[in-house]
Amino acid sequence: MRWQVEGRTDVGRTRSHNEDFFLVDDALGLYVVCDGMGGHAAGEVASRTAAETIREAIVGVSSDPAVAGPALRTAVERANQRVHELGKSDRSRRGMGTTCTALLIGGGKGILAHVGDSRLYVARRGELHQLSNDHTFLAEAVRQGVLTPQQAKESDHGNIVTRAVGPQERVMVDLLVFDVLLGDVLLLCSDGLHQYFEDDAELVALLGQGPKVAERLVTIANERGGSDNITALVLAAEASVPAVEEELVRATQVNADHTALRHVHLFSELDLAELTQVCSAIESLFVPAGDVILAQGDGTEGLFVIVDGEVEVSRNGKVVARLPSGSHFGEMALLNQRPRSATVRAAGECRLLHLSREAFYSVVQRNPVVGVKFLWRLAQTLGLRLDEAFETPQELEQLKRQTLTHGSFTSPFPPR
């Protein structure tokens, strides 16, 4: 896979100097956007120092995500130490810092290391997804339910950053490993740009024009106010001719996996970044026709999602159901250790996704929001099952009609 890359940065219409900095190193597959803060040009020093420190630390690192991911996080932590030490050594730069959105690409994977309120977006199949979380007072308040998105939009506290590279001796770095696919367009940008693009459809349409749109994005931000420094770094994925078929096959499989998980009720609240974290913990299984996937009485632990094919469910030797692609089974094994209540066998050749309890717990420990959203949907599911267990057929039919009429509680999780 090759990347067409274009970056632009501009001082904007109200600032006297540009504290943004972006770095492009195609040889390393490293792309960084930093938005500095601090008086007496300290922000400029912080942003450039952070980006260049990350590049120095990444040289020679393996492209294997298991190695490159921790290395990129360490690189940002090292950048934090260097910026912090520079601030301590010069009183005029005391407390200087920078946001940092660093992207490392290789082997069909993207690795995001992120601190602050610069952003990484991916435009994929006509949809826009924000893969980074803003570390700001307002974003945290919305995530915790203290403010609604509308209240946050009307607030005067939009520029309060809760996490940055440099001001403190240590920093927490968000890390995300995700698939990059043929046709993806990635945008790394500072808040001086993204504050002027609230319409996802507009941004998707612009990014569909390819990396040369970076200059156009900066121009639009200036036309809409230009109240801050503006930076846009756009990357568009394309495959070399020999690899096109291979990349298309991989893209088809990744999209199929995401689609299958999105159709699982328990994961329907997850955005792409959260879904990607779950996907990274999932094992893909190819099961021949007739093979037993799990047996009644087994103590196996984990959830199965059918991506392709069909399975047969039997209890005490009697077939009780057939589940087509898009179905799932075994979700309760994520929460209890009771033996399996039925045998599941592949009715034909199948491809399944398997999420073990251990892998799921690991995801939830790294991102508790995933666990909360999962449990929210599970509670709704179990509530409906309790109705089915204790109501007469007539009462149950009435409850179903009421549910269709009034619906369940709307999601408490704001879209992002």
Secondary structure, 3 states (H helix, E strand, C coil): CEEEEEEEEECCCCCCCCCEEEEEECCCCEEEEEEEECCCCHHHHHHHHHHHHHHHHHCCCCCCHHHHHHHHHHHHHHHHHHHHHHHHHCHHHCCCEECEEEEEEECCEEEEEEECCCEEEEEECCEEEECCCCCEHHHHHHHCCCCCHHHHHHCCCCCCECCCECCCCCCCCEEEEEECCCCCEEEEECHHHHCCCCCHHHHHHHHCCCHHHHHHHHHHHHHCCCCCCEEEEEEEEECCHHHHHHHHHHHHHHHHHHHHHHCCHHHCCCCHHHHHHHHHCCEEEEECCCCEEECCCCCCCCEEEEEECCEEEEECCEEEEEECCCCEECHHHHCCCCCCCCEEEECCCEEEEEECHHHHHHHHHHCHHHHHHHHHHHHHHHHHHHHHHHCCHHHHHHHHHHHHHHCCCCCCCCCC
